[in-house]
Amino acid sequence: MEYRDWTKKDGIGRDISTSLLGYGCMRFPTLPDGRIDEVRAEKLLNTAREAGVNYFDTAFPYHGGESEPFVGRVIAKWPRESFYLATKLPLWSCKTLDEAKDIFEKQFERLGVDYIDFYLLHSLHKARYDAAKEMGIVDWLWEQKAAGRIRNFGFSCHDNAAGFEHILRDQPWDFCQLQYNYLDTDDRAEEIAGDRGYALTEELNVPLIIMEPIKGGTLAQLPPDAAAPLNALDADASAASWALRWAASHKNVKVVLSGMSAEDQLDDNLATFGDFRPMTDAENAAIRQTADVLRSHIKIGCTGCRYCMVACPFNIPGYTYDRALNPLVQKCTLCHPRLQEGKLPGCVEACPTGALVFGKRKDLVKIAWDRITAHPERYQNHVYGEHEMGGTAWMTISGAEFKEVGLNEDLGTKAAGEYTAGALGAVPMVVGIWPVLLGGAYAITKRKEQIAKEEHNDAVNAAVARTEEEAAKKLQASLDKAAKEAAKEKDRAVADEVKKAVAEAEEALRAQLEAEKAEAVAKAAEEAAAKAAEEAAAKAAAKPSKPEKGKKGKHDTNGGEA
């Protein structure tokens, strides 16, 4: 195993020597229900450690918060001085210093350790860092290092070179962590520090940890034209090994993180770093050719980190390919309660790459076109959703044709409401159904405690029968009318909306049936109550009641005195 010695020492004066390959604990193998496959994952971790890997990187939100507890259970079986442990503070979840302290303490409980070797501020950009500093979080964490609970204090960054430099120069950091691979070398406007970021770490002598060396798996599965220059040099080398060697060949890189989720990935990576060979000039030239080809194919900022999945309380961005026959259909509310508090939607706040942006529509249109104008070689010359269907709330820019990423390019510019207006006119009862439903619900609520089932079963059954018959007739008439309207519609979009309206009408009528049943129940109950009242009045007229001896008042059934 290849190791890198640091010029810095740990908190107890030992020289730091990390394995060049670090184990990223964000992409453990999972079970069908999404939970970590702990049996396989533990075997992977043990195999890596036995092969010489000594740097293990996790974070508070990984695997929905389950990565840290699982890692803690595994490392509890290892000698503490045999490995370096890294974890991170999710600043997007910290609105105050006290909240940061709470998470910090919880991490120690989860991991079951007395100190953390490498502690990071997670996914920084300039604004997030400045906010953390203003809250006192940065100063407090330096205090934790002085107390020995943190042995090395650093940060991970998703910002351009200017933002990264702002953060890097502001503190005497022990280390930093960047997304850096042979495809992310330029200083993009959104989130990549690129070659300039790497050069800054050398200039300031801040040891560098590399994340996303394979760009979320993108560089592990190359298309044939992109792989050709590399295969010409070594047809047996895996695509992933090229990416890892490229990152590891930079002299200031101390650890290259790889999120290994399968045995073959681990084996391949161990082979790469077990007999590590720095890149040659010819190999670097081939890498540049491969990168040029890839940039002509790939223009999406997403790396598959799944932070948005972790952040979303509704599990909207989910991997449900195993549920093809009954996929979940859910509506994104853009985290409305968060918006009410002046916060961003959870997925937007958590996205480390800037692939998701939230704001006023006119501002988003400008941002989208600014990106396209700045990098016309990266993006299609179109903002999807700017004009489609009259303009949509969600808009997308893409390097690939929109149809290739599953977006319909034949929507037209007509607003959806214009398609449905005529169809809904074929189902007029939809307009009046809600008063019926609400009226029935109110009647049941007000009278349910008065209903004596034995007094009105017959009346209810009769009413239900009549209601079912009438509702069935209304339903059939409405379906027939709507079907005729749909048959006349030649436009596919219109026809689809008619079918949708018919389905809604069917459901509404079923609800109306229930409401009318309820109305019948209420009416029967009212009649029964009136009859009982008449009988009671007659009895009272015939023989007035007297209070029991010794009682000064009469009591109601609830025990209160009248």
SEGU-476170 format. One record per residue (C-alpha): residue in one letter; x, y, z. Coordinates in Angstrom, 2 decimals. Layout:
ATOM rest       X       Y       Z
ATOM    a       X       Y       Z
...
This chain:
ATOM rest       X       Y       Z
ATOM    m    0.00    0.00    0.00
ATOM    e    1.28    3.46   -0.94
ATOM    y    1.50    5.95    1.95
ATOM    r    1.99    9.71    2.15
ATOM    d    3.88   11.36    4.98
ATOM    w    2.66   14.74    6.24
ATOM    t    4.89   17.58    7.38
ATOM    k    2.38   18.06   10.21
ATOM    k    2.07   15.96   13.34
ATOM    d   -1.07   14.74   15.08
ATOM    g   -2.37   15.99   18.41
ATOM    i    0.02   13.88   20.45
ATOM    g    3.14   14.65   18.47
ATOM    r    3.23   11.65   16.16
ATOM    d    4.16   11.94   12.51
ATOM    i    1.10   11.52   10.28
ATOM    s    1.34    8.88    7.56
ATOM    t   -1.88    8.17    5.66
ATOM    s   -2.61    5.52    3.09
ATOM    l   -2.87    7.16   -0.31
ATOM    l   -6.16    5.31   -0.80
ATOM    g   -8.82    6.41    1.65
ATOM    y  -12.14    4.65    2.20
ATOM    g  -15.12    6.94    1.61
ATOM    c  -18.10    5.79    3.67
ATOM    m  -20.82    7.50    1.63
ATOM    r  -21.58    4.68   -0.79
ATOM    f  -21.72    1.45    1.20
ATOM    p  -23.64   -1.44   -0.39
ATOM    t  -27.30   -1.30    0.55
ATOM    l  -30.24   -3.65    1.00
ATOM    p  -33.42   -3.37   -1.14
ATOM    d  -35.01   -1.15    1.53
ATOM    g  -32.11    1.32    1.33
ATOM    r  -30.44    0.41    4.63
ATOM    i  -26.70   -0.33    4.73
ATOM    d  -25.90   -3.97    3.98
ATOM    e  -23.85   -4.17    7.15
ATOM    v  -22.54   -7.68    6.61
ATOM    r  -21.03   -6.85    3.20
ATOM    a  -19.96   -3.36    4.23
ATOM    e  -18.10   -4.59    7.30
ATOM    k  -16.26   -7.18    5.20
ATOM    l  -15.25   -4.44    2.78
ATOM    l  -13.93   -2.25    5.60
ATOM    n  -12.02   -5.11    7.21
ATOM    t  -10.51   -6.16    3.89
ATOM    a   -9.40   -2.60    3.20
ATOM    r   -7.78   -2.20    6.62
ATOM    e   -6.02   -5.56    6.37
ATOM    a   -4.61   -4.45    3.00
ATOM    g   -3.15   -1.30    4.57
ATOM    v   -5.87    1.34    4.17
ATOM    n   -5.81    3.48    7.33
ATOM    y   -7.95    6.53    6.42
ATOM    f  -11.73    6.21    6.78
ATOM    d  -13.98    9.14    5.90
ATOM    t  -17.63    9.48    6.92
ATOM    a  -20.05   12.34    7.65
ATOM    f  -23.11   13.12    9.74
ATOM    p  -25.67   12.87    6.88
ATOM    y  -24.25    9.89    4.95
ATOM    h  -26.72    7.05    4.40
ATOM    g  -29.49    9.04    6.02
ATOM    g  -27.46    9.44    9.22
ATOM    e  -26.62    5.73    9.51
ATOM    s  -23.04    5.81    8.23
ATOM    e  -21.49    7.17   11.43
ATOM    p  -23.22    4.69   13.80
ATOM    f  -22.31    1.77   11.54
ATOM    v  -18.69    2.88   11.18
ATOM    g  -18.56    3.30   14.95
ATOM    r  -19.64   -0.30   15.50
ATOM    v  -16.98   -1.56   13.08
ATOM    i  -14.01    0.48   14.31
ATOM    a  -14.82   -0.45   17.91
ATOM    k  -13.30   -3.84   17.04
ATOM    w  -10.02   -2.30   15.79
ATOM    p   -7.07   -0.94   17.76
ATOM    r   -7.71    2.82   17.97
ATOM    e   -4.19    3.83   16.93
ATOM    s   -4.34    1.64   13.81
ATOM    f   -6.47    4.02   11.73
ATOM    y   -7.36    7.65   11.08
ATOM    l  -11.03    8.64   11.36
ATOM    a  -12.52   11.60    9.50
ATOM    t  -16.02   13.04    9.79
ATOM    k  -17.77   16.33    9.04
ATOM    l  -20.08   18.94   10.51
ATOM    p  -23.15   19.66    8.29
ATOM    l  -23.31   23.44    8.53
ATOM    w  -26.59   23.60    6.58
ATOM    s  -28.18   22.03    9.68
ATOM    c  -26.60   24.54   12.08
ATOM    k  -28.38   27.84   12.52
ATOM    t  -26.71   28.55   15.86
ATOM    l  -23.54   27.59   17.68
ATOM    d  -25.59   25.51   20.12
ATOM    e  -26.99   23.44   17.25
ATOM    a  -23.45   22.81   16.00
ATOM    k  -22.38   21.74   19.50
ATOM    d  -25.30   19.31   19.74
ATOM    i  -24.39   17.65   16.43
ATOM    f  -20.71   17.54   17.40
ATOM    e  -21.48   15.69   20.65
ATOM    k  -23.87   13.35   18.88
ATOM    q  -21.09   12.42   16.43
ATOM    f  -18.85   11.31   19.28
ATOM    e  -21.70    9.16   20.63
ATOM    r  -22.35    7.65   17.21
ATOM    l  -18.70    6.89   16.51
ATOM    g  -17.87    5.75   20.05
ATOM    v  -14.49    7.53   20.14
ATOM    d  -12.74    9.98   22.43
ATOM    y  -11.12   11.98   19.64
ATOM    i  -11.50   12.46   15.88
ATOM    d   -8.34   12.48   13.78
ATOM    f   -9.62   14.70   10.95
ATOM    y  -12.65   16.92   11.49
ATOM    l  -14.11   18.94    8.61
ATOM    l  -16.58   21.73    8.06
ATOM    h  -18.75   20.02    5.47
ATOM    s  -19.32   21.27    1.91
ATOM    l  -18.21   24.87    2.30
ATOM    h  -18.72   27.75   -0.04
ATOM    k  -17.89   31.35    0.77
ATOM    a  -21.30   32.36    2.13
ATOM    r  -21.68   29.20    4.23
ATOM    y  -18.18   29.61    5.69
ATOM    d  -18.73   33.28    6.54
ATOM    a  -22.00   32.41    8.28
ATOM    a  -20.32   29.65   10.33
ATOM    k  -17.54   32.02   11.31
ATOM    e  -20.04   34.69   12.32
ATOM    m  -21.87   32.19   14.56
ATOM    g  -18.61   31.36   16.33
ATOM    i  -18.53   27.77   15.09
ATOM    v  -15.04   28.02   13.57
ATOM    d  -13.47   29.49   16.73
ATOM    w  -15.23   26.93   18.91
ATOM    l  -13.89   24.04   16.83
ATOM    w  -10.36   25.40   17.17
ATOM    e  -10.98   25.24   20.91
ATOM    q  -11.98   21.60   20.54
ATOM    k   -8.70   20.93   18.79
ATOM    a   -6.79   22.60   21.61
ATOM    a   -8.67   20.35   24.04
ATOM    g   -7.52   17.27   22.09
ATOM    r  -10.96   16.18   20.85
ATOM    i   -9.96   17.09   17.30
ATOM    r   -6.43   16.35   16.14
ATOM    n   -6.63   17.97   12.70
ATOM    f   -9.13   20.63   11.68
ATOM    g  -10.02   21.32    8.05
ATOM    f  -12.88   21.66    5.59
ATOM    s  -14.35   20.27    2.39
ATOM    c  -15.22   22.77   -0.30
ATOM    h  -17.60   23.08   -3.23
ATOM    d  -16.89   26.54   -4.58
ATOM    n  -14.99   28.16   -7.40
ATOM    a  -11.34   29.12   -7.00
ATOM    a  -12.13   32.58   -5.64
ATOM    g  -14.43   31.21   -2.94
ATOM    f  -11.97   28.46   -2.09
ATOM    e   -9.10   30.94   -1.79
ATOM    h  -11.18   33.14    0.52
ATOM    i  -11.67   30.23    2.90
ATOM    l   -8.19   28.74    2.56
ATOM    r   -6.36   31.96    3.42
ATOM    d   -8.58   32.82    6.38
ATOM    q   -7.41   30.16    8.87
ATOM    p   -4.26   28.12    9.61
ATOM    w   -6.01   24.96    8.38
ATOM    d   -4.43   21.58    9.03
ATOM    f   -5.78   20.23    5.73
ATOM    c   -8.56   20.71    3.18
ATOM    q  -10.65   18.53    0.89
ATOM    l  -11.55   19.28   -2.74
ATOM    q  -13.46   17.69   -5.60
ATOM    y  -10.66   17.19   -8.11
ATOM    n  -10.43   14.86  -11.10
ATOM    y   -9.24   15.03  -14.68
ATOM    l  -12.65   16.26  -15.84
ATOM    d  -12.95   19.04  -13.21
ATOM    t   -9.76   20.95  -13.85
ATOM    d  -11.09   24.34  -14.95
ATOM    d  -12.37   27.01  -12.57
ATOM    r  -16.05   26.69  -13.32
ATOM    a  -18.37   29.43  -12.21
ATOM    e  -20.57   27.09  -10.21
ATOM    e  -18.64   24.93   -7.80
ATOM    i  -15.22   23.70   -8.96
ATOM    a  -11.90   25.20   -7.88
ATOM    g  -10.04   23.09  -10.46
ATOM    d   -6.33   23.39  -11.17
ATOM    r   -6.25   26.85   -9.57
ATOM    g   -7.61   25.38   -6.35
ATOM    y   -4.98   22.66   -6.33
ATOM    a   -2.21   25.20   -6.98
ATOM    l   -3.38   27.23   -3.97
ATOM    t   -2.95   24.23   -1.67
ATOM    e    0.64   23.88   -2.84
ATOM    e    1.29   27.62   -2.51
ATOM    l   -0.05   27.74    1.05
ATOM    n    1.32   24.30    1.99
ATOM    v   -2.07   22.95    3.08
ATOM    p   -2.25   19.13    2.71
ATOM    l   -4.98   18.06    0.30
ATOM    i   -7.54   15.25    0.48
ATOM    i   -9.20   14.42   -2.86
ATOM    m  -12.91   13.61   -3.07
ATOM    e  -14.83   12.57   -6.17
ATOM    p  -11.70   11.41   -8.04
ATOM    i  -13.98    9.28  -10.23
ATOM    k  -16.72   11.94  -10.35
ATOM    g  -19.44    9.81   -8.79
ATOM    g  -18.61    6.83  -11.03
ATOM    t  -18.63    8.80  -14.28
ATOM    l  -14.93    8.16  -14.90
ATOM    a  -15.26    4.46  -14.10
ATOM    q  -17.54    3.74  -17.08
ATOM    l  -16.15    5.46  -20.13
ATOM    p  -17.81    5.35  -23.56
ATOM    p  -15.65    3.65  -26.21
ATOM    d  -14.49    6.87  -27.90
ATOM    a  -13.40    8.36  -24.56
ATOM    a  -11.66    5.17  -23.44
ATOM    a   -9.76    4.72  -26.71
ATOM    p   -6.70    6.90  -25.88
ATOM    l   -6.24    5.09  -22.55
ATOM    n   -6.80    1.62  -23.96
ATOM    a   -4.14    2.32  -26.56
ATOM    l   -1.61    2.60  -23.73
ATOM    d   -2.91   -0.16  -21.45
ATOM    a   -5.94   -2.15  -22.49
ATOM    d   -5.99   -4.09  -19.20
ATOM    a   -6.16   -1.08  -16.86
ATOM    s   -9.62   -0.18  -15.57
ATOM    a  -11.08    3.24  -16.27
ATOM    a  -11.26    3.89  -12.52
ATOM    s   -7.56    3.15  -12.06
ATOM    w   -6.66    5.86  -14.56
ATOM    a   -8.73    8.43  -12.68
ATOM    l   -7.30    7.44   -9.29
ATOM    r   -3.71    7.47  -10.53
ATOM    w   -4.22   10.90  -12.10
ATOM    a   -5.43   12.39   -8.80
ATOM    a   -2.83   10.60   -6.69
ATOM    s    0.05   11.74   -8.91
ATOM    h   -0.23   15.32   -7.60
ATOM    k    2.49   15.76   -4.98
ATOM    n    0.41   17.67   -2.43
ATOM    v   -2.31   15.01   -2.37
ATOM    k   -2.17   12.98    0.84
ATOM    v   -5.34   10.86    0.45
ATOM    v   -7.55    9.97   -2.50
ATOM    l  -11.01    9.00   -1.30
ATOM    s  -12.97    6.29   -3.06
ATOM    g  -16.51    5.29   -2.11
ATOM    m  -16.19    1.55   -2.69
ATOM    s  -19.59   -0.17   -2.66
ATOM    a  -18.64   -3.56   -4.09
ATOM    e  -15.91   -6.16   -3.75
ATOM    d  -14.62   -5.76   -7.32
ATOM    q  -14.22   -2.01   -6.82
ATOM    l  -12.20   -2.57   -3.66
ATOM    d  -10.02   -5.20   -5.31
ATOM    d   -9.31   -2.95   -8.28
ATOM    n   -8.45    0.05   -6.07
ATOM    l   -6.20   -2.01   -3.82
ATOM    a   -4.34   -3.24   -6.89
ATOM    t   -3.94    0.36   -8.10
ATOM    f   -2.46    1.62   -4.83
ATOM    g   -0.71   -1.58   -3.83
ATOM    d    1.67   -1.05   -6.72
ATOM    f    1.22    2.66   -7.34
ATOM    r    2.76    4.19  -10.47
ATOM    p    2.71    7.97  -10.98
ATOM    m    1.41    9.18  -14.35
ATOM    t    3.88    9.55  -17.21
ATOM    d    3.81   12.40  -19.74
ATOM    a    2.31   10.10  -22.38
ATOM    e   -0.39    8.95  -19.97
ATOM    n   -1.25   12.53  -19.03
ATOM    a   -1.60   13.37  -22.71
ATOM    a   -3.97   10.44  -23.17
ATOM    i   -5.97   11.58  -20.13
ATOM    r   -6.40   15.03  -21.68
ATOM    q   -7.74   13.45  -24.88
ATOM    t  -10.20   11.37  -22.86
ATOM    a  -11.34   14.44  -20.93
ATOM    d  -11.97   16.38  -24.16
ATOM    v  -14.15   13.58  -25.49
ATOM    l  -16.07   13.29  -22.24
ATOM    r  -16.78   17.02  -22.12
ATOM    s  -18.47   16.69  -25.47
ATOM    h  -20.78   14.07  -23.94
ATOM    i  -21.25   15.05  -20.31
ATOM    k  -22.47   18.42  -19.14
ATOM    i  -24.34   17.65  -15.93
ATOM    g  -23.08   19.02  -12.59
ATOM    c  -24.53   16.17  -10.51
ATOM    t  -21.95   13.70   -9.14
ATOM    g  -24.43   11.26   -7.63
ATOM    c  -23.54   12.24   -4.06
ATOM    r  -27.25   11.92   -3.06
ATOM    y  -27.10   14.79   -0.58
ATOM    c  -30.46   15.95   -1.96
ATOM    m  -31.94   12.53   -1.10
ATOM    v  -30.73   12.88    2.45
ATOM    a  -32.08   16.42    2.74
ATOM    c  -35.55   15.80    1.25
ATOM    p  -38.14   14.93    3.94
ATOM    f  -40.46   13.41    1.33
ATOM    n  -37.97   11.06   -0.39
ATOM    i  -38.74   12.69   -3.74
ATOM    p  -35.35   12.18   -5.42
ATOM    g  -35.33    8.45   -4.79
ATOM    y  -33.96    5.39   -6.55
ATOM    t  -37.08    3.26   -7.05
ATOM    y  -36.11    1.23  -10.07
ATOM    d  -36.94   -1.97   -8.17
ATOM    r  -40.58   -0.90   -7.99
ATOM    a  -41.39   -0.75  -11.67
ATOM    l  -44.90   -2.15  -11.24
ATOM    n  -45.93    0.18   -8.40
ATOM    p  -43.74    3.25   -8.45
ATOM    l  -44.45    5.98   -5.95
ATOM    v  -45.82    9.22   -7.39
ATOM    q  -45.30   12.12   -5.02
ATOM    k  -45.56   15.87   -5.26
ATOM    c  -42.63   18.06   -4.34
ATOM    t  -43.78   20.99   -2.20
ATOM    l  -40.37   22.69   -2.38
ATOM    c  -40.24   22.23    1.42
ATOM    h  -43.02   24.79    1.95
ATOM    p  -42.55   24.99    5.76
ATOM    r  -38.87   25.86    5.16
ATOM    l  -39.84   28.54    2.64
ATOM    q  -42.20   30.06    5.22
ATOM    e  -39.18   30.42    7.52
ATOM    g  -37.12   32.08    4.81
ATOM    k  -35.02   28.94    4.20
ATOM    l  -34.11   27.20    0.95
ATOM    p  -35.65   23.86   -0.06
ATOM    g  -33.66   21.11    1.61
ATOM    c  -32.33   19.62   -1.64
ATOM    v  -31.07   23.01   -2.89
ATOM    e  -29.31   23.79    0.38
ATOM    a  -27.70   20.35    0.54
ATOM    c  -26.52   20.17   -3.09
ATOM    p  -22.75   20.67   -2.98
ATOM    t  -22.25   21.23   -6.71
ATOM    g  -24.69   24.04   -7.46
ATOM    a  -26.65   21.80   -9.81
ATOM    l  -29.85   22.93   -8.03
ATOM    v  -30.71   26.62   -7.68
ATOM    f  -33.84   28.16   -6.14
ATOM    g  -35.25   31.66   -6.48
ATOM    k  -37.61   33.92   -8.39
ATOM    r  -38.38   32.63  -11.85
ATOM    k  -37.02   35.67  -13.68
ATOM    d  -33.77   35.39  -11.71
ATOM    l  -33.47   31.68  -12.49
ATOM    v  -33.96   32.33  -16.20
ATOM    k  -31.14   34.89  -16.07
ATOM    i  -28.84   32.50  -14.14
ATOM    a  -29.55   29.73  -16.65
ATOM    w  -28.80   31.90  -19.67
ATOM    d  -25.69   33.34  -18.00
ATOM    r  -24.35   29.80  -17.58
ATOM    i  -25.18   28.91  -21.17
ATOM    t  -23.60   32.11  -22.48
ATOM    a  -20.46   31.64  -20.38
ATOM    h  -20.00   28.03  -21.46
ATOM    p  -21.75   27.44  -24.81
ATOM    e  -19.60   24.37  -25.36
ATOM    r  -21.12   22.72  -22.29
ATOM    y  -24.84   23.34  -22.62
ATOM    q  -27.67   23.10  -25.11
ATOM    n  -28.72   26.58  -26.25
ATOM    h  -32.07   26.29  -24.55
ATOM    v  -33.59   26.62  -21.08
ATOM    y  -36.07   23.78  -20.76
ATOM    g  -39.21   25.04  -19.07
ATOM    e  -38.77   28.71  -19.95
ATOM    h  -41.52   28.48  -22.57
ATOM    e  -42.67   24.84  -22.52
ATOM    m  -46.34   24.47  -21.48
ATOM    g  -46.55   28.22  -21.07
ATOM    g  -43.52   28.28  -18.77
ATOM    t  -42.88   25.95  -15.84
ATOM    a  -41.69   26.41  -12.26
ATOM    w  -38.91   23.84  -12.72
ATOM    m  -36.37   24.70  -15.40
ATOM    t  -33.42   22.69  -16.65
ATOM    i  -30.23   23.26  -18.61
ATOM    s  -28.36   20.30  -20.01
ATOM    g  -25.32   19.38  -22.03
ATOM    a  -27.15   16.49  -23.64
ATOM    e  -30.29   16.71  -25.73
ATOM    f  -33.26   16.99  -23.40
ATOM    k  -34.90   13.87  -24.77
ATOM    e  -31.77   11.92  -23.76
ATOM    v  -32.31   12.87  -20.10
ATOM    g  -36.00   11.91  -20.18
ATOM    l  -37.57   15.30  -20.93
ATOM    n  -40.32   15.58  -23.55
ATOM    e  -39.37   18.00  -26.31
ATOM    d  -42.86   18.08  -27.92
ATOM    l  -44.82   19.89  -25.22
ATOM    g  -45.40   23.11  -27.12
ATOM    t  -45.88   26.51  -25.50
ATOM    k  -49.58   26.23  -24.66
ATOM    a  -50.31   26.33  -20.92
ATOM    a  -51.69   23.11  -19.41
ATOM    g  -54.80   24.87  -18.18
ATOM    e  -55.85   25.60  -21.74
ATOM    y  -55.89   21.88  -22.48
ATOM    t  -58.05   20.95  -19.52
ATOM    a  -60.68   23.68  -19.59
ATOM    g  -62.82   22.01  -22.24
ATOM    a  -62.47   18.58  -20.75
ATOM    l  -63.54   19.70  -17.32
ATOM    g  -66.62   21.29  -18.85
ATOM    a  -67.78   17.78  -19.79
ATOM    v  -67.97   16.90  -16.11
ATOM    p  -70.04   19.71  -14.50
ATOM    m  -70.66   17.90  -11.24
ATOM    v  -67.03   18.49  -10.30
ATOM    v  -67.92   22.15   -9.78
ATOM    g  -70.67   21.43   -7.29
ATOM    i  -69.43   18.34   -5.54
ATOM    w  -67.52   20.06   -2.73
ATOM    p  -70.52   21.79   -1.11
ATOM    v  -72.25   18.41   -0.99
ATOM    l  -69.23   16.73    0.55
ATOM    l  -68.69   19.43    3.14
ATOM    g  -72.39   19.63    3.98
ATOM    g  -72.60   15.88    4.51
ATOM    a  -69.47   15.85    6.67
ATOM    y  -70.87   18.67    8.81
ATOM    a  -74.19   16.89    9.29
ATOM    i  -72.50   13.68   10.39
ATOM    t  -70.19   15.48   12.79
ATOM    k  -73.02   17.40   14.46
ATOM    r  -75.40   14.49   14.82
ATOM    k  -73.27   11.35   15.13
ATOM    e  -73.64   11.22   18.91
ATOM    q  -77.48   11.31   18.55
ATOM    i  -77.72    8.40   16.19
ATOM    a  -79.14    5.22   17.62
ATOM    k  -78.38    2.53   15.10
ATOM    e  -81.28    0.29   16.05
ATOM    e  -83.86    3.05   15.40
ATOM    h  -82.97    3.87   11.82
ATOM    n  -81.25    0.88   10.16
ATOM    d  -84.13    0.38    7.80
ATOM    a  -84.25    4.03    6.82
ATOM    v  -80.52    4.09    6.22
ATOM    n  -80.56    0.97    4.05
ATOM    a  -83.34    2.37    1.93
ATOM    a  -81.56    5.69    1.52
ATOM    v  -78.31    3.97    0.63
ATOM    a  -80.02    1.91   -2.04
ATOM    r  -81.59    5.00   -3.59
ATOM    t  -78.32    6.90   -3.41
ATOM    e  -76.33    4.11   -5.04
ATOM    e  -78.81    3.85   -7.90
ATOM    e  -78.88    7.59   -8.53
ATOM    a  -75.11    7.91   -8.23
ATOM    a  -74.55    5.03  -10.64
ATOM    k  -76.78    6.74  -13.20
ATOM    k  -74.97   10.05  -12.77
ATOM    l  -71.60    8.36  -13.01
ATOM    q  -72.44    6.50  -16.20
ATOM    a  -73.94    9.60  -17.80
ATOM    s  -70.87   11.65  -16.93
ATOM    l  -68.46    8.98  -18.13
ATOM    d  -70.36    8.60  -21.40
ATOM    k  -70.37   12.36  -21.98
ATOM    a  -66.71   12.73  -21.14
ATOM    a  -65.80    9.75  -23.33
ATOM    k  -67.60   11.31  -26.27
ATOM    e  -65.74   14.56  -25.75
ATOM    a  -62.45   12.71  -25.55
ATOM    a  -63.17   10.79  -28.73
ATOM    k  -63.64   14.04  -30.62
ATOM    e  -60.33   15.41  -29.41
ATOM    k  -57.51   14.79  -31.88
ATOM    d  -54.78   16.48  -30.01
ATOM    r  -52.96   13.88  -27.92
ATOM    a  -52.30   16.25  -25.04
ATOM    v  -55.95   17.26  -24.90
ATOM    a  -57.08   13.65  -24.98
ATOM    d  -54.79   12.79  -22.11
ATOM    e  -56.20   15.63  -20.04
ATOM    v  -59.78   14.54  -20.80
ATOM    k  -58.99   11.08  -19.48
ATOM    k  -57.53   12.64  -16.39
ATOM    a  -60.67   14.73  -15.89
ATOM    v  -62.89   11.68  -16.30
ATOM    a  -60.91    9.80  -13.69
ATOM    e  -61.24   12.74  -11.32
ATOM    a  -64.98   12.87  -11.94
ATOM    e  -65.31    9.17  -11.20
ATOM    e  -63.51    9.62   -7.90
ATOM    a  -65.60   12.70   -7.09
ATOM    l  -68.81   10.83   -7.72
ATOM    r  -67.71    8.02   -5.50
ATOM    a  -67.10   10.61   -2.83
ATOM    q  -70.54   12.09   -3.54
ATOM    l  -72.04    8.66   -3.00
ATOM    e  -70.48    8.51    0.43
ATOM    a  -71.70   12.02    1.17
ATOM    e  -75.24   11.20    0.10
ATOM    k  -75.12    8.07    2.24
ATOM    a  -74.09   10.24    5.13
ATOM    e  -76.89   12.70    4.36
ATOM    a  -79.37    9.85    4.43
ATOM    v  -78.00    8.69    7.75
ATOM    a  -78.29   12.17    9.17
ATOM    k  -81.84   12.59    7.87
ATOM    a  -82.90    9.27    9.32
ATOM    a  -81.31   10.19   12.62
ATOM    e  -83.13   13.51   12.64
ATOM    e  -86.44   11.79   11.96
ATOM    a  -85.78    9.26   14.73
ATOM    a  -84.86   12.00   17.16
ATOM    a  -88.02   13.95   16.32
ATOM    k  -90.13   10.84   16.83
ATOM    a  -88.45   10.12   20.17
ATOM    a  -89.05   13.71   21.23
ATOM    e  -92.73   13.46   20.39
ATOM    e  -93.05   10.25   22.40
ATOM    a  -91.23   11.78   25.36
ATOM    a  -93.46   14.83   25.27
ATOM    a  -96.54   12.68   25.22
ATOM    k  -95.32   10.70   28.23
ATOM    a  -94.45   13.89   30.08
ATOM    a  -97.89   15.31   29.47
ATOM    a  -99.52   12.20   30.79
ATOM    k  -97.43   11.92   34.01
ATOM    p  -95.10   14.71   35.19
ATOM    s  -91.77   13.53   36.65
ATOM    k  -90.72   14.21   40.27
ATOM    p  -87.26   14.61   41.68
ATOM    e  -85.95   11.74   43.76
ATOM    k  -86.22   12.08   47.49
ATOM    g  -83.29   13.80   49.07
ATOM    k  -82.04   15.26   45.74
ATOM    k  -81.86   19.04   45.32
ATOM    g  -81.26   18.95   41.58
ATOM    k  -81.15   16.63   38.63
ATOM    h  -77.88   15.35   37.05
ATOM    d  -77.05   14.97   33.38
ATOM    t  -75.36   11.88   31.98
ATOM    n  -71.96   13.54   32.08
ATOM    g  -72.02   14.06   35.85
ATOM    g  -72.53   17.82   35.75
ATOM    e  -75.21   19.45   37.89
ATOM    a  -78.02   21.50   36.21
